[in-house]
Amino acid sequence: MGEYAGLGEVGGKRVLVRSDLNVPLDGDRITDDGRIRASVPTIRALAEAGARVVVVAHLGRPKGEPEARYSLAPVAARLGELLGSEVAFAGDTVGESAHETVAALSDGQVALLENVRFNAGETSKDDAERAEFARRLAELADAFVSDGFGVVHRKQASVYDVAQLLPHAMGTLVSAEIDVLRRLTDEPARPYAVVLGGSKVSDKLGVIDNLLGKADTLLIGGGMVFTFLKAQGHEVGRSLLEEDQLDTCREYLRRAEESGVRILLPGDIVVDTEFPAGERTPQPQVVPASEIPADALGLDIGPASAADFAAALADAQTVFWNGPMGVFEVPEFSDGTRVVADALSRTRDHGGLSVVGGGDSAAAVRTLGFDEASFGHISTGGGASLEYLEGRTLPGITVLEA
């Protein structure tokens, strides 16, 4: 008792925990608290072991100085509710308020510091500036636990540099994420299917490139599919299109055919003449993927394609999903994402592993009313997951393993 993640006895120690609490806000209202809930197990375990827990995190993209709209104050309140005990909130990160707040902690209590990105040193490209900010953070603690998987691909002060200054360990969330990602890349159980969606092919280039040699089937939907369709010679109307990626898509299709990897593209598309916005009532129409009207834009995969995708996933032993199939926030264009999510939720029925990777996919699962426990793993870090699957090193992980 009292030991945590290889740090030895933590009772009475100040433990700095880097969490990922970057949640969407509508004013002061948190619209999706998934990342906060995911941070609770590590924080609770440390508190129950008697540590004085000092949580540091970011929210949004402030420019290195305080911005009221990016304050973590609403997050502190929600974190306290989830922990069942008050979370002290410091009005700065390394200033007077932070020092006073940390000094006032008793064993087992938790504090959250203000947005770490209110300090320019956090994201600085200058190693010395970043290291100096990390030194000031380290003054507040005796040990460091890295539990913000959504930022481990960033070489930032609270992720990378501070780990070089304090005894350190992975939190349970980061450890679980890395374990799952290794299962996706190191001899995955087969059949292995990868479902990719979202807006742009360019966001997924490295993943497609790397997984063409690992996956059995790649299923492609979302806005990125129209560049593939155009690469096959089809007109895509006013749909999202990356002209500069057409040759790349042709090369992927050629490589897949040569290597025996199946790339499954939708055969039908749900289109409208306008992107859903404002008070206009959506007017969806299902058309063949090869016959998208010139004045229309694709907003979801069609019902026949959704059924084909579900059938392709039915016997998969390993599935990784990143990116929705359409504009899932609008009911008329959510069916493709819903059908894919439902198919993934059934993977564990036959002993398979389903991994939902990325903020948009995780948000879709919650928005569409699925039980998160139906999935093998829901990742909290889209960018970090993708970079790992691309075969790139993650600075926030390598520094912990050094």
C-alpha positions as CSV (number, residue, x, y, z in Angstrom):
1,M,0.0,0.0,0.0
2,G,1.2,3.5,-0.7
3,E,3.4,2.5,-3.7
4,Y,2.4,3.6,-7.2
5,A,3.7,2.7,-10.6
6,G,7.3,2.1,-9.6
7,L,7.7,5.4,-7.7
8,G,8.0,3.7,-4.3
9,E,6.1,5.1,-1.3
10,V,4.1,8.1,-2.4
11,G,2.3,8.8,0.9
12,G,3.0,12.4,1.9
13,K,4.8,13.2,-1.3
14,R,3.7,15.9,-3.8
15,V,3.1,14.1,-7.0
16,L,2.7,16.2,-10.2
17,V,0.3,14.4,-12.6
18,R,0.2,15.5,-16.3
19,S,-3.4,14.8,-17.3
20,D,-5.3,15.4,-20.5
21,L,-8.3,17.6,-19.5
22,N,-8.7,19.3,-22.9
23,V,-12.5,19.1,-23.0
24,P,-15.0,21.0,-25.2
25,L,-16.7,23.9,-23.5
26,D,-19.8,25.9,-24.3
27,G,-19.1,28.9,-22.2
28,D,-18.5,27.4,-18.8
29,R,-20.4,24.2,-19.6
30,I,-18.5,21.1,-20.4
31,T,-20.2,19.4,-23.3
32,D,-18.2,16.1,-23.2
33,D,-16.3,15.1,-20.0
34,G,-14.8,11.9,-21.3
35,R,-11.2,13.0,-20.9
36,I,-11.9,14.1,-17.3
37,R,-13.5,10.8,-16.4
38,A,-10.5,9.0,-18.1
39,S,-8.1,10.9,-15.8
40,V,-9.8,9.9,-12.6
41,P,-8.4,6.4,-11.9
42,T,-4.8,7.6,-11.7
43,I,-5.6,10.7,-9.6
44,R,-7.8,8.6,-7.3
45,A,-5.2,5.9,-6.9
46,L,-2.5,8.4,-5.9
47,A,-4.8,10.3,-3.5
48,E,-5.8,7.0,-1.9
49,A,-2.2,6.1,-1.5
50,G,-1.7,9.3,0.5
51,A,-0.1,11.5,-2.1
52,R,-0.6,15.2,-2.4
53,V,-1.8,15.3,-6.0
54,V,-1.0,18.3,-8.1
55,V,-2.7,18.0,-11.5
56,V,-1.4,20.0,-14.5
57,A,-3.2,20.1,-17.9
58,H,-4.0,22.4,-20.8
59,L,-7.2,23.4,-22.5
60,G,-7.5,24.8,-26.0
61,R,-4.7,26.7,-27.7
62,P,-4.0,29.9,-25.8
63,K,-1.0,31.9,-27.1
64,G,1.2,31.6,-24.1
65,E,-0.7,34.0,-21.9
66,P,-3.9,33.8,-19.9
67,E,-7.2,33.8,-21.7
68,A,-10.4,33.6,-19.6
69,R,-12.2,31.4,-22.1
70,Y,-9.5,28.7,-21.7
71,S,-9.5,28.6,-17.9
72,L,-9.6,25.2,-16.3
73,A,-11.9,26.4,-13.5
74,P,-14.9,24.5,-14.8
75,V,-12.8,21.4,-15.1
76,A,-11.7,21.6,-11.5
77,A,-15.3,21.6,-10.4
78,R,-16.2,18.6,-12.6
79,L,-13.1,16.7,-11.5
80,G,-14.1,17.3,-7.9
81,E,-17.6,15.9,-8.5
82,L,-16.1,12.8,-10.1
83,L,-13.6,12.2,-7.3
84,G,-16.2,12.9,-4.7
85,S,-14.0,15.5,-2.9
86,E,-13.2,19.1,-3.5
87,V,-10.3,19.9,-5.9
88,A,-8.4,23.0,-4.9
89,F,-7.8,25.3,-7.9
90,A,-4.8,27.5,-8.4
91,G,-5.2,30.7,-10.4
92,D,-1.8,30.2,-12.1
93,T,0.6,27.4,-12.9
94,V,4.0,28.3,-11.3
95,G,3.2,31.5,-9.6
96,E,2.2,32.6,-6.1
97,S,-1.3,31.0,-6.2
98,A,0.2,27.6,-7.3
99,H,2.8,27.6,-4.5
100,E,0.2,28.5,-1.9
101,T,-2.3,26.0,-3.2
102,V,0.2,23.1,-3.2
103,A,1.6,24.1,0.2
104,A,-1.9,23.9,1.7
105,L,-2.5,20.3,0.5
106,S,-2.8,17.5,3.0
107,D,-2.1,13.9,2.3
108,G,-4.8,12.5,-0.1
109,Q,-5.9,15.9,-1.3
110,V,-5.9,17.0,-5.0
111,A,-5.2,20.4,-6.6
112,L,-5.5,21.5,-10.2
113,L,-3.2,24.2,-11.6
114,E,-4.4,26.7,-14.1
115,N,-4.0,26.1,-17.8
116,V,-0.3,25.1,-18.4
117,R,-0.4,26.7,-21.9
118,F,-0.9,30.2,-20.3
119,N,2.9,30.0,-20.0
120,A,4.9,30.5,-23.2
121,G,7.6,28.1,-21.9
122,E,5.2,25.1,-22.1
123,T,5.2,24.9,-25.9
124,S,8.3,26.8,-26.7
125,K,10.6,25.5,-29.4
126,D,13.5,26.9,-27.5
127,D,14.9,24.1,-25.3
128,A,16.3,26.4,-22.7
129,E,13.0,28.3,-22.3
130,R,11.0,25.1,-22.1
131,A,13.5,23.6,-19.6
132,E,13.3,26.7,-17.3
133,F,9.5,26.4,-17.2
134,A,9.8,22.7,-16.4
135,R,12.2,23.5,-13.6
136,R,9.6,25.9,-12.1
137,L,6.9,23.1,-12.4
138,A,9.3,20.6,-10.8
139,E,9.7,22.9,-7.7
140,L,6.1,22.1,-6.9
141,A,6.6,18.3,-6.7
142,D,8.6,15.3,-5.5
143,A,7.7,13.0,-8.3
144,F,6.0,13.0,-11.7
145,V,3.3,10.8,-13.3
146,S,2.6,11.1,-17.0
147,D,-1.1,10.3,-17.6
148,G,-2.1,12.7,-20.5
149,F,-1.9,10.3,-23.5
150,G,-3.4,13.0,-25.8
151,V,-0.1,15.0,-25.4
152,V,2.7,12.4,-25.3
153,H,3.5,13.0,-28.9
154,R,4.4,16.6,-28.0
155,K,7.9,17.6,-26.8
156,Q,6.5,20.1,-24.2
157,A,7.6,21.2,-20.8
158,S,4.9,19.4,-18.7
159,V,5.2,16.3,-20.9
160,Y,8.8,15.8,-21.7
161,D,11.2,18.2,-19.8
162,V,9.7,17.8,-16.3
163,A,10.1,14.0,-16.6
164,Q,13.9,14.6,-16.8
165,L,13.9,16.5,-13.5
166,L,11.8,14.2,-11.2
167,P,11.4,10.5,-10.4
168,H,8.7,9.5,-13.0
169,A,6.3,6.9,-14.0
170,M,3.4,6.2,-16.4
171,G,-0.1,6.6,-15.2
172,T,-2.6,3.9,-15.6
173,L,-4.2,5.6,-18.6
174,V,-1.0,6.1,-20.6
175,S,0.1,2.5,-19.7
176,A,-3.2,1.1,-21.0
177,E,-3.1,3.2,-24.2
178,I,0.4,2.0,-25.0
179,D,-0.5,-1.6,-24.2
180,V,-3.5,-1.4,-26.6
181,L,-1.5,0.3,-29.4
182,R,1.2,-2.4,-29.2
183,R,-1.5,-5.0,-29.7
184,L,-2.5,-3.2,-32.9
185,T,1.0,-3.2,-34.2
186,D,2.9,-6.2,-32.8
187,E,1.4,-9.3,-34.3
188,P,-2.3,-8.3,-34.1
189,A,-4.9,-11.0,-34.0
190,R,-6.4,-11.6,-37.5
191,P,-8.5,-10.7,-39.4
192,Y,-7.3,-7.1,-38.8
193,A,-9.5,-4.3,-40.0
194,V,-8.8,-0.5,-39.9
195,V,-11.7,2.0,-40.4
196,L,-10.6,5.5,-41.4
197,G,-12.8,8.5,-41.7
198,G,-12.7,12.2,-41.0
199,S,-12.0,15.1,-43.3
200,K,-8.7,14.7,-45.0
201,V,-6.5,12.0,-46.5
202,S,-3.5,14.2,-45.6
203,D,-4.3,13.7,-41.9
204,K,-3.9,9.9,-42.3
205,L,-1.1,9.5,-44.8
206,G,1.4,8.0,-42.4
207,V,-1.2,5.6,-40.9
208,I,-2.3,4.4,-44.3
209,D,1.3,4.0,-45.4
210,N,2.3,2.0,-42.4
211,L,-0.9,-0.1,-42.0
212,L,-0.9,-1.2,-45.7
213,G,1.7,-3.7,-44.6
214,K,-0.1,-4.8,-41.5
215,A,-3.9,-4.7,-41.9
216,D,-6.0,-7.2,-43.9
217,T,-8.7,-4.6,-44.7
218,L,-8.9,-0.8,-44.8
219,L,-12.4,0.7,-44.8
220,I,-12.5,4.3,-45.8
221,G,-15.3,6.8,-45.3
222,G,-15.8,10.3,-44.2
223,G,-14.7,13.3,-46.2
224,M,-11.4,11.7,-47.1
225,V,-13.2,9.1,-49.3
226,F,-13.9,11.6,-52.1
227,T,-10.2,12.0,-52.9
228,F,-10.0,8.2,-53.3
229,L,-13.2,8.2,-55.5
230,K,-11.7,11.0,-57.6
231,A,-8.5,9.0,-57.9
232,Q,-10.5,6.1,-59.3
233,G,-11.9,8.5,-62.0
234,H,-15.3,9.4,-60.5
235,E,-16.7,12.9,-60.2
236,V,-17.4,14.0,-56.7
237,G,-19.4,17.2,-57.2
238,R,-18.7,19.8,-54.5
239,S,-17.5,17.2,-52.0
240,L,-14.4,17.7,-49.9
241,L,-11.4,17.0,-52.2
242,E,-7.7,17.2,-51.8
243,E,-6.4,17.5,-55.4
244,D,-2.8,17.3,-54.3
245,Q,-3.4,13.9,-52.8
246,L,-4.8,12.2,-55.9
247,D,-1.6,10.6,-57.0
248,T,-1.0,9.4,-53.4
249,C,-4.4,7.7,-53.3
250,R,-3.7,6.0,-56.6
251,E,-0.5,4.7,-55.3
252,Y,-2.2,3.4,-52.1
253,L,-4.8,1.6,-54.3
254,R,-2.1,0.1,-56.4
255,R,0.0,-1.0,-53.4
256,A,-3.0,-2.6,-51.7
257,E,-3.9,-4.6,-54.8
258,E,-0.3,-5.8,-55.1
259,S,0.0,-6.8,-51.5
260,G,-3.4,-8.4,-51.2
261,V,-4.8,-5.8,-48.7
262,R,-8.5,-5.0,-49.3
263,I,-9.4,-1.3,-49.5
264,L,-13.2,-1.0,-49.2
265,L,-14.7,2.2,-50.5
266,P,-18.4,3.1,-50.2
267,G,-20.6,2.3,-53.2
268,D,-23.2,4.8,-52.3
269,I,-23.1,8.2,-50.7
270,V,-25.6,10.4,-48.8
271,V,-25.5,13.9,-50.4
272,D,-27.1,17.3,-50.1
273,T,-26.8,20.5,-52.0
274,E,-25.6,22.4,-48.9
275,F,-23.5,21.7,-45.9
276,P,-25.9,21.4,-42.9
277,A,-25.8,24.7,-41.0
278,G,-28.2,27.3,-39.7
279,E,-32.0,26.8,-39.9
280,R,-32.1,25.1,-43.3
281,T,-33.7,21.6,-43.2
282,P,-31.3,19.0,-44.6
283,Q,-32.4,17.3,-47.8
284,P,-30.4,14.1,-48.0
285,Q,-30.4,12.0,-51.1
286,V,-28.7,8.6,-51.6
287,V,-26.7,8.3,-54.9
288,P,-24.2,5.8,-56.3
289,A,-20.6,6.8,-55.3
290,S,-19.9,7.0,-59.1
291,E,-22.8,9.4,-59.8
292,I,-22.5,12.3,-57.3
293,P,-24.3,15.2,-58.9
294,A,-22.2,18.3,-59.8
295,D,-24.1,20.5,-57.4
296,A,-24.1,18.1,-54.5
297,L,-21.6,17.2,-51.7
298,G,-21.2,14.0,-49.9
299,L,-22.0,14.0,-46.2
300,D,-22.2,10.4,-45.2
301,I,-21.6,6.9,-46.6
302,G,-24.8,5.4,-47.9
303,P,-26.9,2.6,-46.3
304,A,-25.7,-0.1,-48.6
305,S,-22.1,0.9,-47.9
306,A,-22.7,1.0,-44.2
307,A,-24.1,-2.6,-44.4
308,D,-21.0,-3.6,-46.4
309,F,-18.7,-2.1,-43.8
310,A,-20.5,-3.9,-41.0
311,A,-20.3,-7.2,-42.8
312,A,-16.5,-6.6,-43.4
313,L,-16.1,-6.1,-39.6
314,A,-18.3,-9.0,-38.5
315,D,-15.5,-11.5,-38.2
316,A,-12.6,-9.2,-37.4
317,Q,-10.5,-10.1,-34.4
318,T,-8.8,-6.7,-34.3
319,V,-10.4,-3.4,-35.4
320,F,-9.0,0.1,-35.1
321,W,-11.3,3.0,-36.0
322,N,-10.3,6.6,-36.4
323,G,-12.7,9.2,-37.9
324,P,-16.5,9.4,-38.4
325,M,-18.1,8.2,-41.6
326,G,-20.0,11.5,-42.1
327,V,-21.4,14.6,-40.4
328,F,-22.6,12.5,-37.4
329,E,-23.7,15.5,-35.4
330,V,-26.6,16.0,-37.8
331,P,-29.1,13.1,-37.6
332,E,-29.7,12.9,-41.3
333,F,-26.0,12.2,-41.8
334,S,-25.2,10.0,-38.8
335,D,-26.3,6.6,-39.9
336,G,-23.0,5.5,-41.5
337,T,-21.1,6.3,-38.3
338,R,-23.8,4.7,-36.1
339,V,-23.7,1.4,-38.1
340,V,-19.9,1.3,-38.0
341,A,-19.9,2.0,-34.2
342,D,-22.5,-0.8,-33.7
343,A,-20.4,-3.2,-35.7
344,L,-17.3,-2.4,-33.5
345,S,-19.4,-2.8,-30.3
346,R,-20.0,-6.4,-31.3
347,T,-16.4,-7.3,-31.8
348,R,-15.9,-8.5,-28.3
349,D,-18.8,-10.9,-28.7
350,H,-16.4,-13.2,-30.5
351,G,-13.4,-12.4,-28.4
352,G,-12.0,-9.6,-30.7
353,L,-10.5,-6.3,-29.8
354,S,-12.1,-3.0,-30.9
355,V,-10.2,0.3,-30.5
356,V,-11.8,3.6,-31.0
357,G,-9.1,6.1,-31.6
358,G,-9.4,9.9,-31.8
359,G,-11.5,12.6,-30.3
360,D,-14.1,12.7,-33.1
361,S,-14.7,9.0,-33.0
362,A,-15.0,8.9,-29.2
363,A,-17.4,11.9,-29.3
364,A,-19.5,10.1,-31.9
365,V,-19.7,7.0,-29.7
366,R,-21.0,9.2,-26.8
367,T,-23.2,11.4,-29.0
368,L,-24.9,8.5,-30.7
369,G,-25.7,6.9,-27.3
370,F,-23.5,3.9,-27.3
371,D,-22.3,2.3,-24.0
372,E,-18.5,2.9,-23.9
373,A,-18.1,-0.4,-22.1
374,S,-19.2,-2.1,-25.4
375,F,-15.8,-1.3,-26.9
376,G,-12.5,-2.9,-26.1
377,H,-10.8,0.5,-25.7
378,I,-11.6,4.1,-26.4
379,S,-8.4,6.2,-26.8
380,T,-8.1,9.7,-25.4
381,G,-5.4,10.7,-27.8
382,G,-6.2,10.8,-31.5
383,G,-2.9,12.5,-32.7
384,A,-0.8,10.4,-30.3
385,S,-2.5,7.2,-31.5
386,L,-2.0,8.0,-35.1
387,E,1.6,8.9,-34.7
388,Y,2.2,5.6,-32.8
389,L,0.5,3.7,-35.6
390,E,2.6,5.5,-38.2
391,G,5.7,4.0,-36.5
392,R,6.9,7.3,-35.1
393,T,8.4,7.7,-31.6
394,L,6.5,9.6,-29.0
395,P,8.7,12.0,-27.0
396,G,6.5,11.8,-23.9
397,I,6.9,8.0,-23.8
398,T,10.6,7.6,-24.7
399,V,11.5,10.0,-21.9
400,L,9.7,7.8,-19.4
401,E,11.4,4.7,-20.7
402,A,15.0,6.1,-20.8
